[in-house]
């Protein structure tokens, strides 16, 4: 029963049609409509307590690059968030993580003036610690903490 519930929650987190925050959705190469204010979730994993992007998630960066090439007037803000536990992730690496994505795009040829990198740390949690503490199961708590750790792309200009 616990395993089934854990798998269900995990699948819900990974599903591309699950909205994890207001006005956000998972980013995919197929996204073609663009409007200012849209927020897209990127599936990015980083080395523990480092800014280095794990190689298995570079296709997400490549997808963002292709999106930027196809939408040459789009400017984006890369927002990286952590959970609230200082021993698991802290605010400082989030700026470096956002910058590592920006640097990857710039290295591929996207103009630096089209990208803003921001690390938010735990300042913009989707799920509060109080809400997480109400969940008695540790595995479910971990899933909720994981939802707070995210990388989002906000469209800031699309002229």
Phi and psi in radians as a Rosetta constraint file:
Dihedral C 1 N 2 CA 2 C 2 CIRCULARHARMONIC -1.137 0.35
Dihedral N 2 CA 2 C 2 N 3 CIRCULARHARMONIC -0.725 0.35
Dihedral C 2 N 3 CA 3 C 3 CIRCULARHARMONIC -1.131 0.35
Dihedral N 3 CA 3 C 3 N 4 CIRCULARHARMONIC -0.739 0.35
Dihedral C 3 N 4 CA 4 C 4 CIRCULARHARMONIC -1.054 0.35
Dihedral N 4 CA 4 C 4 N 5 CIRCULARHARMONIC -0.751 0.35
Dihedral C 4 N 5 CA 5 C 5 CIRCULARHARMONIC -1.138 0.35
Dihedral N 5 CA 5 C 5 N 6 CIRCULARHARMONIC -0.728 0.35
Dihedral C 5 N 6 CA 6 C 6 CIRCULARHARMONIC -1.081 0.35
Dihedral N 6 CA 6 C 6 N 7 CIRCULARHARMONIC -0.814 0.35
Dihedral C 6 N 7 CA 7 C 7 CIRCULARHARMONIC -1.092 0.35
Dihedral N 7 CA 7 C 7 N 8 CIRCULARHARMONIC -0.734 0.35
Dihedral C 7 N 8 CA 8 C 8 CIRCULARHARMONIC -1.060 0.35
Dihedral N 8 CA 8 C 8 N 9 CIRCULARHARMONIC -0.800 0.35
Dihedral C 8 N 9 CA 9 C 9 CIRCULARHARMONIC -1.126 0.35
Dihedral N 9 CA 9 C 9 N 10 CIRCULARHARMONIC -0.736 0.35
Dihedral C 9 N 10 CA 10 C 10 CIRCULARHARMONIC -1.117 0.35
Dihedral N 10 CA 10 C 10 N 11 CIRCULARHARMONIC -0.774 0.35
Dihedral C 10 N 11 CA 11 C 11 CIRCULARHARMONIC -1.095 0.35
Dihedral N 11 CA 11 C 11 N 12 CIRCULARHARMONIC -0.646 0.35
Dihedral C 11 N 12 CA 12 C 12 CIRCULARHARMONIC -1.097 0.35
Dihedral N 12 CA 12 C 12 N 13 CIRCULARHARMONIC -0.651 0.35
Dihedral C 12 N 13 CA 13 C 13 CIRCULARHARMONIC -1.210 0.35
Dihedral N 13 CA 13 C 13 N 14 CIRCULARHARMONIC -0.592 0.35
Dihedral C 13 N 14 CA 14 C 14 CIRCULARHARMONIC -1.553 0.35
Dihedral N 14 CA 14 C 14 N 15 CIRCULARHARMONIC -0.250 0.35
Dihedral C 14 N 15 CA 15 C 15 CIRCULARHARMONIC -1.166 0.35
Dihedral N 15 CA 15 C 15 N 16 CIRCULARHARMONIC 2.324 0.35
Dihedral C 15 N 16 CA 16 C 16 CIRCULARHARMONIC -1.299 0.35
Dihedral N 16 CA 16 C 16 N 17 CIRCULARHARMONIC -0.229 0.35
Dihedral C 16 N 17 CA 17 C 17 CIRCULARHARMONIC -1.756 0.35
Dihedral N 17 CA 17 C 17 N 18 CIRCULARHARMONIC 0.180 0.35
Dihedral C 17 N 18 CA 18 C 18 CIRCULARHARMONIC -1.606 0.35
Dihedral N 18 CA 18 C 18 N 19 CIRCULARHARMONIC 2.178 0.35
Dihedral C 18 N 19 CA 19 C 19 CIRCULARHARMONIC -1.518 0.35
Dihedral N 19 CA 19 C 19 N 20 CIRCULARHARMONIC 2.032 0.35
Dihedral C 19 N 20 CA 20 C 20 CIRCULARHARMONIC -1.632 0.35
Dihedral N 20 CA 20 C 20 N 21 CIRCULARHARMONIC -0.293 0.35
Dihedral C 20 N 21 CA 21 C 21 CIRCULARHARMONIC -2.636 0.35
Dihedral N 21 CA 21 C 21 N 22 CIRCULARHARMONIC 2.798 0.35
Dihedral C 21 N 22 CA 22 C 22 CIRCULARHARMONIC -1.035 0.35
Dihedral N 22 CA 22 C 22 N 23 CIRCULARHARMONIC 2.385 0.35
Dihedral C 22 N 23 CA 23 C 23 CIRCULARHARMONIC 1.102 0.35
Dihedral N 23 CA 23 C 23 N 24 CIRCULARHARMONIC 0.387 0.35
Dihedral C 23 N 24 CA 24 C 24 CIRCULARHARMONIC -2.161 0.35
Dihedral N 24 CA 24 C 24 N 25 CIRCULARHARMONIC 2.694 0.35
Dihedral C 24 N 25 CA 25 C 25 CIRCULARHARMONIC -2.705 0.35
Dihedral N 25 CA 25 C 25 N 26 CIRCULARHARMONIC 2.893 0.35
Dihedral C 25 N 26 CA 26 C 26 CIRCULARHARMONIC -1.235 0.35
Dihedral N 26 CA 26 C 26 N 27 CIRCULARHARMONIC 2.416 0.35
Dihedral C 26 N 27 CA 27 C 27 CIRCULARHARMONIC -1.447 0.35
Dihedral N 27 CA 27 C 27 N 28 CIRCULARHARMONIC 2.396 0.35
Dihedral C 27 N 28 CA 28 C 28 CIRCULARHARMONIC -2.475 0.35
Dihedral N 28 CA 28 C 28 N 29 CIRCULARHARMONIC 2.776 0.35
Dihedral C 28 N 29 CA 29 C 29 CIRCULARHARMONIC -0.979 0.35
Dihedral N 29 CA 29 C 29 N 30 CIRCULARHARMONIC -0.516 0.35
Dihedral C 29 N 30 CA 30 C 30 CIRCULARHARMONIC -1.287 0.35
Dihedral N 30 CA 30 C 30 N 31 CIRCULARHARMONIC -0.188 0.35
Dihedral C 30 N 31 CA 31 C 31 CIRCULARHARMONIC -1.095 0.35
Dihedral N 31 CA 31 C 31 N 32 CIRCULARHARMONIC 2.135 0.35
Dihedral C 31 N 32 CA 32 C 32 CIRCULARHARMONIC -2.110 0.35
Dihedral N 32 CA 32 C 32 N 33 CIRCULARHARMONIC -0.487 0.35
Dihedral C 32 N 33 CA 33 C 33 CIRCULARHARMONIC -1.401 0.35
Dihedral N 33 CA 33 C 33 N 34 CIRCULARHARMONIC 2.396 0.35
Dihedral C 33 N 34 CA 34 C 34 CIRCULARHARMONIC -2.321 0.35
Dihedral N 34 CA 34 C 34 N 35 CIRCULARHARMONIC 2.253 0.35
Dihedral C 34 N 35 CA 35 C 35 CIRCULARHARMONIC -2.544 0.35
Dihedral N 35 CA 35 C 35 N 36 CIRCULARHARMONIC 2.567 0.35
Dihedral C 35 N 36 CA 36 C 36 CIRCULARHARMONIC -1.042 0.35
Dihedral N 36 CA 36 C 36 N 37 CIRCULARHARMONIC 2.358 0.35
Dihedral C 36 N 37 CA 37 C 37 CIRCULARHARMONIC 1.741 0.35
Dihedral N 37 CA 37 C 37 N 38 CIRCULARHARMONIC -0.266 0.35
Dihedral C 37 N 38 CA 38 C 38 CIRCULARHARMONIC -1.077 0.35
Dihedral N 38 CA 38 C 38 N 39 CIRCULARHARMONIC 2.492 0.35
Dihedral C 38 N 39 CA 39 C 39 CIRCULARHARMONIC -2.149 0.35
Dihedral N 39 CA 39 C 39 N 40 CIRCULARHARMONIC 2.212 0.35
Dihedral C 39 N 40 CA 40 C 40 CIRCULARHARMONIC -2.068 0.35
Dihedral N 40 CA 40 C 40 N 41 CIRCULARHARMONIC 2.435 0.35
Dihedral C 40 N 41 CA 41 C 41 CIRCULARHARMONIC -1.588 0.35
Dihedral N 41 CA 41 C 41 N 42 CIRCULARHARMONIC 2.287 0.35
Dihedral C 41 N 42 CA 42 C 42 CIRCULARHARMONIC -1.796 0.35
Dihedral N 42 CA 42 C 42 N 43 CIRCULARHARMONIC 2.464 0.35
Dihedral C 42 N 43 CA 43 C 43 CIRCULARHARMONIC -1.561 0.35
Dihedral N 43 CA 43 C 43 N 44 CIRCULARHARMONIC 1.554 0.35
Dihedral C 43 N 44 CA 44 C 44 CIRCULARHARMONIC -2.142 0.35
Dihedral N 44 CA 44 C 44 N 45 CIRCULARHARMONIC 2.324 0.35
Dihedral C 44 N 45 CA 45 C 45 CIRCULARHARMONIC -1.999 0.35
Dihedral N 45 CA 45 C 45 N 46 CIRCULARHARMONIC 2.493 0.35
Dihedral C 45 N 46 CA 46 C 46 CIRCULARHARMONIC -2.093 0.35
Dihedral N 46 CA 46 C 46 N 47 CIRCULARHARMONIC 2.763 0.35
Dihedral C 46 N 47 CA 47 C 47 CIRCULARHARMONIC -1.089 0.35
Dihedral N 47 CA 47 C 47 N 48 CIRCULARHARMONIC 2.556 0.35
Dihedral C 47 N 48 CA 48 C 48 CIRCULARHARMONIC -1.004 0.35
Dihedral N 48 CA 48 C 48 N 49 CIRCULARHARMONIC 2.173 0.35
Dihedral C 48 N 49 CA 49 C 49 CIRCULARHARMONIC 0.982 0.35
Dihedral N 49 CA 49 C 49 N 50 CIRCULARHARMONIC 0.477 0.35
Dihedral C 49 N 50 CA 50 C 50 CIRCULARHARMONIC -2.337 0.35
Dihedral N 50 CA 50 C 50 N 51 CIRCULARHARMONIC 2.940 0.35
Dihedral C 50 N 51 CA 51 C 51 CIRCULARHARMONIC -1.619 0.35
Dihedral N 51 CA 51 C 51 N 52 CIRCULARHARMONIC -0.143 0.35
Dihedral C 51 N 52 CA 52 C 52 CIRCULARHARMONIC -1.179 0.35
Dihedral N 52 CA 52 C 52 N 53 CIRCULARHARMONIC 2.252 0.35
Dihedral C 52 N 53 CA 53 C 53 CIRCULARHARMONIC -1.374 0.35
Dihedral N 53 CA 53 C 53 N 54 CIRCULARHARMONIC 2.309 0.35
Dihedral C 53 N 54 CA 54 C 54 CIRCULARHARMONIC -1.191 0.35
Dihedral N 54 CA 54 C 54 N 55 CIRCULARHARMONIC 2.397 0.35
Dihedral C 54 N 55 CA 55 C 55 CIRCULARHARMONIC -0.967 0.35
Dihedral N 55 CA 55 C 55 N 56 CIRCULARHARMONIC -0.604 0.35
Dihedral C 55 N 56 CA 56 C 56 CIRCULARHARMONIC -1.183 0.35
Dihedral N 56 CA 56 C 56 N 57 CIRCULARHARMONIC -0.225 0.35
Dihedral C 56 N 57 CA 57 C 57 CIRCULARHARMONIC -1.884 0.35
Dihedral N 57 CA 57 C 57 N 58 CIRCULARHARMONIC 0.099 0.35
Dihedral C 57 N 58 CA 58 C 58 CIRCULARHARMONIC -1.066 0.35
Dihedral N 58 CA 58 C 58 N 59 CIRCULARHARMONIC -0.485 0.35
Dihedral C 58 N 59 CA 59 C 59 CIRCULARHARMONIC -1.002 0.35
Dihedral N 59 CA 59 C 59 N 60 CIRCULARHARMONIC -0.500 0.35
Dihedral C 59 N 60 CA 60 C 60 CIRCULARHARMONIC -1.173 0.35
Dihedral N 60 CA 60 C 60 N 61 CIRCULARHARMONIC -0.701 0.35
Dihedral C 60 N 61 CA 61 C 61 CIRCULARHARMONIC -1.161 0.35
Dihedral N 61 CA 61 C 61 N 62 CIRCULARHARMONIC -0.721 0.35
Dihedral C 61 N 62 CA 62 C 62 CIRCULARHARMONIC -1.076 0.35
Dihedral N 62 CA 62 C 62 N 63 CIRCULARHARMONIC -0.696 0.35
Dihedral C 62 N 63 CA 63 C 63 CIRCULARHARMONIC -1.105 0.35
Dihedral N 63 CA 63 C 63 N 64 CIRCULARHARMONIC -0.727 0.35
Dihedral C 63 N 64 CA 64 C 64 CIRCULARHARMONIC -1.114 0.35
Dihedral N 64 CA 64 C 64 N 65 CIRCULARHARMONIC -0.733 0.35
Dihedral C 64 N 65 CA 65 C 65 CIRCULARHARMONIC -1.013 0.35
Dihedral N 65 CA 65 C 65 N 66 CIRCULARHARMONIC -0.851 0.35
Dihedral C 65 N 66 CA 66 C 66 CIRCULARHARMONIC -1.035 0.35
Dihedral N 66 CA 66 C 66 N 67 CIRCULARHARMONIC -0.706 0.35
Dihedral C 66 N 67 CA 67 C 67 CIRCULARHARMONIC -1.061 0.35
Dihedral N 67 CA 67 C 67 N 68 CIRCULARHARMONIC -0.771 0.35
Dihedral C 67 N 68 CA 68 C 68 CIRCULARHARMONIC -1.150 0.35
Dihedral N 68 CA 68 C 68 N 69 CIRCULARHARMONIC -0.658 0.35
Dihedral C 68 N 69 CA 69 C 69 CIRCULARHARMONIC -1.136 0.35
Dihedral N 69 CA 69 C 69 N 70 CIRCULARHARMONIC -0.786 0.35
Dihedral C 69 N 70 CA 70 C 70 CIRCULARHARMONIC -1.230 0.35
Dihedral N 70 CA 70 C 70 N 71 CIRCULARHARMONIC -0.388 0.35
Dihedral C 70 N 71 CA 71 C 71 CIRCULARHARMONIC -2.129 0.35
Dihedral N 71 CA 71 C 71 N 72 CIRCULARHARMONIC 1.291 0.35
Dihedral C 71 N 72 CA 72 C 72 CIRCULARHARMONIC -1.108 0.35
Dihedral N 72 CA 72 C 72 N 73 CIRCULARHARMONIC -0.296 0.35
Dihedral C 72 N 73 CA 73 C 73 CIRCULARHARMONIC -1.737 0.35
Dihedral N 73 CA 73 C 73 N 74 CIRCULARHARMONIC -0.012 0.35
Dihedral C 73 N 74 CA 74 C 74 CIRCULARHARMONIC -1.335 0.35
Dihedral N 74 CA 74 C 74 N 75 CIRCULARHARMONIC 2.368 0.35
Dihedral C 74 N 75 CA 75 C 75 CIRCULARHARMONIC -2.042 0.35
Dihedral N 75 CA 75 C 75 N 76 CIRCULARHARMONIC 2.455 0.35
Dihedral C 75 N 76 CA 76 C 76 CIRCULARHARMONIC -2.199 0.35
Dihedral N 76 CA 76 C 76 N 77 CIRCULARHARMONIC 2.758 0.35
Dihedral C 76 N 77 CA 77 C 77 CIRCULARHARMONIC -2.027 0.35
Dihedral N 77 CA 77 C 77 N 78 CIRCULARHARMONIC 2.197 0.35
Dihedral C 77 N 78 CA 78 C 78 CIRCULARHARMONIC -1.678 0.35
Dihedral N 78 CA 78 C 78 N 79 CIRCULARHARMONIC 2.024 0.35
Dihedral C 78 N 79 CA 79 C 79 CIRCULARHARMONIC -1.955 0.35
Dihedral N 79 CA 79 C 79 N 80 CIRCULARHARMONIC 2.126 0.35
Dihedral C 79 N 80 CA 80 C 80 CIRCULARHARMONIC -2.011 0.35
Dihedral N 80 CA 80 C 80 N 81 CIRCULARHARMONIC 2.316 0.35
Dihedral C 80 N 81 CA 81 C 81 CIRCULARHARMONIC -2.136 0.35
Dihedral N 81 CA 81 C 81 N 82 CIRCULARHARMONIC 2.695 0.35
Dihedral C 81 N 82 CA 82 C 82 CIRCULARHARMONIC -2.140 0.35
Dihedral N 82 CA 82 C 82 N 83 CIRCULARHARMONIC 3.051 0.35
Dihedral C 82 N 83 CA 83 C 83 CIRCULARHARMONIC -1.503 0.35
Dihedral N 83 CA 83 C 83 N 84 CIRCULARHARMONIC -3.063 0.35
Dihedral C 83 N 84 CA 84 C 84 CIRCULARHARMONIC -1.623 0.35
Dihedral N 84 CA 84 C 84 N 85 CIRCULARHARMONIC 0.094 0.35
Dihedral C 84 N 85 CA 85 C 85 CIRCULARHARMONIC -1.658 0.35
Dihedral N 85 CA 85 C 85 N 86 CIRCULARHARMONIC 1.943 0.35
Dihedral C 85 N 86 CA 86 C 86 CIRCULARHARMONIC -1.095 0.35
Dihedral N 86 CA 86 C 86 N 87 CIRCULARHARMONIC -0.464 0.35
Dihedral C 86 N 87 CA 87 C 87 CIRCULARHARMONIC -1.370 0.35
Dihedral N 87 CA 87 C 87 N 88 CIRCULARHARMONIC -0.347 0.35
Dihedral C 87 N 88 CA 88 C 88 CIRCULARHARMONIC -1.618 0.35
Dihedral N 88 CA 88 C 88 N 89 CIRCULARHARMONIC -0.821 0.35
Dihedral C 88 N 89 CA 89 C 89 CIRCULARHARMONIC -2.725 0.35
Dihedral N 89 CA 89 C 89 N 90 CIRCULARHARMONIC 2.586 0.35
Dihedral C 89 N 90 CA 90 C 90 CIRCULARHARMONIC -2.226 0.35
Dihedral N 90 CA 90 C 90 N 91 CIRCULARHARMONIC 2.993 0.35
Dihedral C 90 N 91 CA 91 C 91 CIRCULARHARMONIC -1.138 0.35
Dihedral N 91 CA 91 C 91 N 92 CIRCULARHARMONIC -0.645 0.35
Dihedral C 91 N 92 CA 92 C 92 CIRCULARHARMONIC -1.033 0.35
Dihedral N 92 CA 92 C 92 N 93 CIRCULARHARMONIC -0.821 0.35
Dihedral C 92 N 93 CA 93 C 93 CIRCULARHARMONIC -1.142 0.35
Dihedral N 93 CA 93 C 93 N 94 CIRCULARHARMONIC -0.344 0.35
Dihedral C 93 N 94 CA 94 C 94 CIRCULARHARMONIC -1.132 0.35
Dihedral N 94 CA 94 C 94 N 95 CIRCULARHARMONIC -0.657 0.35
Dihedral C 94 N 95 CA 95 C 95 CIRCULARHARMONIC -1.130 0.35
Dihedral N 95 CA 95 C 95 N 96 CIRCULARHARMONIC -0.759 0.35
Dihedral C 95 N 96 CA 96 C 96 CIRCULARHARMONIC -1.119 0.35
Dihedral N 96 CA 96 C 96 N 97 CIRCULARHARMONIC -0.637 0.35
Dihedral C 96 N 97 CA 97 C 97 CIRCULARHARMONIC -1.168 0.35
Dihedral N 97 CA 97 C 97 N 98 CIRCULARHARMONIC -0.770 0.35
Dihedral C 97 N 98 CA 98 C 98 CIRCULARHARMONIC -1.060 0.35
Dihedral N 98 CA 98 C 98 N 99 CIRCULARHARMONIC -0.726 0.35
Dihedral C 98 N 99 CA 99 C 99 CIRCULARHARMONIC -1.168 0.35
Dihedral N 99 CA 99 C 99 N 100 CIRCULARHARMONIC -0.572 0.35
Dihedral C 99 N 100 CA 100 C 100 CIRCULARHARMONIC -1.147 0.35
Dihedral N 100 CA 100 C 100 N 101 CIRCULARHARMONIC -0.614 0.35
Dihedral C 100 N 101 CA 101 C 101 CIRCULARHARMONIC -1.198 0.35
Dihedral N 101 CA 101 C 101 N 102 CIRCULARHARMONIC -0.802 0.35
Dihedral C 101 N 102 CA 102 C 102 CIRCULARHARMONIC -1.005 0.35
Dihedral N 102 CA 102 C 102 N 103 CIRCULARHARMONIC -0.803 0.35
Dihedral C 102 N 103 CA 103 C 103 CIRCULARHARMONIC -1.056 0.35
Dihedral N 103 CA 103 C 103 N 104 CIRCULARHARMONIC -0.667 0.35
Dihedral C 103 N 104 CA 104 C 104 CIRCULARHARMONIC -1.103 0.35
Dihedral N 104 CA 104 C 104 N 105 CIRCULARHARMONIC -0.727 0.35
Dihedral C 104 N 105 CA 105 C 105 CIRCULARHARMONIC -1.186 0.35
Dihedral N 105 CA 105 C 105 N 106 CIRCULARHARMONIC -0.731 0.35
Dihedral C 105 N 106 CA 106 C 106 CIRCULARHARMONIC -1.124 0.35
Dihedral N 106 CA 106 C 106 N 107 CIRCULARHARMONIC -0.723 0.35
Dihedral C 106 N 107 CA 107 C 107 CIRCULARHARMONIC -1.058 0.35
Dihedral N 107 CA 107 C 107 N 108 CIRCULARHARMONIC -0.564 0.35
Dihedral C 107 N 108 CA 108 C 108 CIRCULARHARMONIC -1.423 0.35
Dihedral N 108 CA 108 C 108 N 109 CIRCULARHARMONIC -0.178 0.35
Dihedral C 108 N 109 CA 109 C 109 CIRCULARHARMONIC 2.088 0.35
Dihedral N 109 CA 109 C 109 N 110 CIRCULARHARMONIC 0.016 0.35
Dihedral C 109 N 110 CA 110 C 110 CIRCULARHARMONIC -1.353 0.35
Dihedral N 110 CA 110 C 110 N 111 CIRCULARHARMONIC 2.335 0.35
Dihedral C 110 N 111 CA 111 C 111 CIRCULARHARMONIC -1.126 0.35
Dihedral N 111 CA 111 C 111 N 112 CIRCULARHARMONIC 2.406 0.35
Dihedral C 111 N 112 CA 112 C 112 CIRCULARHARMONIC -1.058 0.35
Dihedral N 112 CA 112 C 112 N 113 CIRCULARHARMONIC -0.486 0.35
Dihedral C 112 N 113 CA 113 C 113 CIRCULARHARMONIC -1.335 0.35
Dihedral N 113 CA 113 C 113 N 114 CIRCULARHARMONIC 0.000 0.35
Dihedral C 113 N 114 CA 114 C 114 CIRCULARHARMONIC -1.754 0.35
Dihedral N 114 CA 114 C 114 N 115 CIRCULARHARMONIC 0.037 0.35
Dihedral C 114 N 115 CA 115 C 115 CIRCULARHARMONIC -2.353 0.35
Dihedral N 115 CA 115 C 115 N 116 CIRCULARHARMONIC 2.315 0.35
Dihedral C 115 N 116 CA 116 C 116 CIRCULARHARMONIC -2.128 0.35
Dihedral N 116 CA 116 C 116 N 117 CIRCULARHARMONIC 2.279 0.35
Dihedral C 116 N 117 CA 117 C 117 CIRCULARHARMONIC -1.894 0.35
Dihedral N 117 CA 117 C 117 N 118 CIRCULARHARMONIC 2.224 0.35
Dihedral C 117 N 118 CA 118 C 118 CIRCULARHARMONIC -2.327 0.35
Dihedral N 118 CA 118 C 118 N 119 CIRCULARHARMONIC 2.278 0.35
Dihedral C 118 N 119 CA 119 C 119 CIRCULARHARMONIC -1.827 0.35
Dihedral N 119 CA 119 C 119 N 120 CIRCULARHARMONIC 2.106 0.35
Dihedral C 119 N 120 CA 120 C 120 CIRCULARHARMONIC -1.722 0.35
Dihedral N 120 CA 120 C 120 N 121 CIRCULARHARMONIC -0.217 0.35
Dihedral C 120 N 121 CA 121 C 121 CIRCULARHARMONIC 1.032 0.35
Dihedral N 121 CA 121 C 121 N 122 CIRCULARHARMONIC -2.356 0.35
Dihedral C 121 N 122 CA 122 C 122 CIRCULARHARMONIC -1.725 0.35
Dihedral N 122 CA 122 C 122 N 123 CIRCULARHARMONIC 0.274 0.35
Dihedral C 122 N 123 CA 123 C 123 CIRCULARHARMONIC -1.245 0.35
Dihedral N 123 CA 123 C 123 N 124 CIRCULARHARMONIC -0.334 0.35
Dihedral C 123 N 124 CA 124 C 124 CIRCULARHARMONIC -2.252 0.35
Dihedral N 124 CA 124 C 124 N 125 CIRCULARHARMONIC 1.154 0.35
Dihedral C 124 N 125 CA 125 C 125 CIRCULARHARMONIC -1.231 0.35
Dihedral N 125 CA 125 C 125 N 126 CIRCULARHARMONIC 2.451 0.35
Dihedral C 125 N 126 CA 126 C 126 CIRCULARHARMONIC -1.388 0.35
Dihedral N 126 CA 126 C 126 N 127 CIRCULARHARMONIC -0.611 0.35
Dihedral C 126 N 127 CA 127 C 127 CIRCULARHARMONIC -2.218 0.35
Dihedral N 127 CA 127 C 127 N 128 CIRCULARHARMONIC 2.136 0.35
Dihedral C 127 N 128 CA 128 C 128 CIRCULARHARMONIC -1.259 0.35
Dihedral N 128 CA 128 C 128 N 129 CIRCULARHARMONIC 2.765 0.35
Dihedral C 128 N 129 CA 129 C 129 CIRCULARHARMONIC -1.044 0.35
Dihedral N 129 CA 129 C 129 N 130 CIRCULARHARMONIC -0.615 0.35
Dihedral C 129 N 130 CA 130 C 130 CIRCULARHARMONIC -1.085 0.35
Dihedral N 130 CA 130 C 130 N 131 CIRCULARHARMONIC -0.741 0.35
Dihedral C 130 N 131 CA 131 C 131 CIRCULARHARMONIC -1.142 0.35
Dihedral N 131 CA 131 C 131 N 132 CIRCULARHARMONIC -0.715 0.35
Dihedral C 131 N 132 CA 132 C 132 CIRCULARHARMONIC -1.161 0.35
Dihedral N 132 CA 132 C 132 N 133 CIRCULARHARMONIC -0.686 0.35
Dihedral C 132 N 133 CA 133 C 133 CIRCULARHARMONIC -1.124 0.35
Dihedral N 133 CA 133 C 133 N 134 CIRCULARHARMONIC -0.446 0.35
Dihedral C 133 N 134 CA 134 C 134 CIRCULARHARMONIC -1.220 0.35
Dihedral N 134 CA 134 C 134 N 135 CIRCULARHARMONIC -0.385 0.35
Dihedral C 134 N 135 CA 135 C 135 CIRCULARHARMONIC -1.441 0.35
Dihedral N 135 CA 135 C 135 N 136 CIRCULARHARMONIC 2.116 0.35
Dihedral C 135 N 136 CA 136 C 136 CIRCULARHARMONIC -1.399 0.35
Dihedral N 136 CA 136 C 136 N 137 CIRCULARHARMONIC -0.503 0.35
Dihedral C 136 N 137 CA 137 C 137 CIRCULARHARMONIC -1.399 0.35
Dihedral N 137 CA 137 C 137 N 138 CIRCULARHARMONIC 2.190 0.35
Dihedral C 137 N 138 CA 138 C 138 CIRCULARHARMONIC -1.088 0.35
Dihedral N 138 CA 138 C 138 N 139 CIRCULARHARMONIC -0.689 0.35
Dihedral C 138 N 139 CA 139 C 139 CIRCULARHARMONIC -1.080 0.35
Dihedral N 139 CA 139 C 139 N 140 CIRCULARHARMONIC -0.747 0.35
Dihedral C 139 N 140 CA 140 C 140 CIRCULARHARMONIC -1.164 0.35
Dihedral N 140 CA 140 C 140 N 141 CIRCULARHARMONIC -0.645 0.35
Dihedral C 140 N 141 CA 141 C 141 CIRCULARHARMONIC -1.068 0.35
Dihedral N 141 CA 141 C 141 N 142 CIRCULARHARMONIC -0.726 0.35
Dihedral C 141 N 142 CA 142 C 142 CIRCULARHARMONIC -1.088 0.35
Dihedral N 142 CA 142 C 142 N 143 CIRCULARHARMONIC -0.691 0.35
Dihedral C 142 N 143 CA 143 C 143 CIRCULARHARMONIC -1.091 0.35
Dihedral N 143 CA 143 C 143 N 144 CIRCULARHARMONIC -0.728 0.35
Dihedral C 143 N 144 CA 144 C 144 CIRCULARHARMONIC -1.175 0.35
Dihedral N 144 CA 144 C 144 N 145 CIRCULARHARMONIC -0.708 0.35
Dihedral C 144 N 145 CA 145 C 145 CIRCULARHARMONIC -1.059 0.35
Dihedral N 145 CA 145 C 145 N 146 CIRCULARHARMONIC -0.704 0.35
Dihedral C 145 N 146 CA 146 C 146 CIRCULARHARMONIC -1.096 0.35
Dihedral N 146 CA 146 C 146 N 147 CIRCULARHARMONIC -0.587 0.35
Dihedral C 146 N 147 CA 147 C 147 CIRCULARHARMONIC -1.115 0.35
Dihedral N 147 CA 147 C 147 N 148 CIRCULARHARMONIC -0.519 0.35
Dihedral C 147 N 148 CA 148 C 148 CIRCULARHARMONIC -1.276 0.35
Dihedral N 148 CA 148 C 148 N 149 CIRCULARHARMONIC -0.463 0.35
Dihedral C 148 N 149 CA 149 C 149 CIRCULARHARMONIC -1.500 0.35
Dihedral N 149 CA 149 C 149 N 150 CIRCULARHARMONIC 1.876 0.35
Dihedral C 149 N 150 CA 150 C 150 CIRCULARHARMONIC -2.661 0.35
Dihedral N 150 CA 150 C 150 N 151 CIRCULARHARMONIC 2.802 0.35
Dihedral C 150 N 151 CA 151 C 151 CIRCULARHARMONIC -2.130 0.35
Dihedral N 151 CA 151 C 151 N 152 CIRCULARHARMONIC 2.152 0.35
Dihedral C 151 N 152 CA 152 C 152 CIRCULARHARMONIC -2.156 0.35
Dihedral N 152 CA 152 C 152 N 153 CIRCULARHARMONIC 2.608 0.35
Dihedral C 152 N 153 CA 153 C 153 CIRCULARHARMONIC -2.026 0.35
Dihedral N 153 CA 153 C 153 N 154 CIRCULARHARMONIC 2.155 0.35
Dihedral C 153 N 154 CA 154 C 154 CIRCULARHARMONIC -1.891 0.35
Dihedral N 154 CA 154 C 154 N 155 CIRCULARHARMONIC 2.288 0.35
Dihedral C 154 N 155 CA 155 C 155 CIRCULARHARMONIC -1.386 0.35
Dihedral N 155 CA 155 C 155 N 156 CIRCULARHARMONIC 2.051 0.35
Dihedral C 155 N 156 CA 156 C 156 CIRCULARHARMONIC -1.866 0.35
Dihedral N 156 CA 156 C 156 N 157 CIRCULARHARMONIC -0.289 0.35
Dihedral C 156 N 157 CA 157 C 157 CIRCULARHARMONIC -2.714 0.35
Dihedral N 157 CA 157 C 157 N 158 CIRCULARHARMONIC 2.492 0.35
Dihedral C 157 N 158 CA 158 C 158 CIRCULARHARMONIC -2.526 0.35
Dihedral N 158 CA 158 C 158 N 159 CIRCULARHARMONIC 0.515 0.35
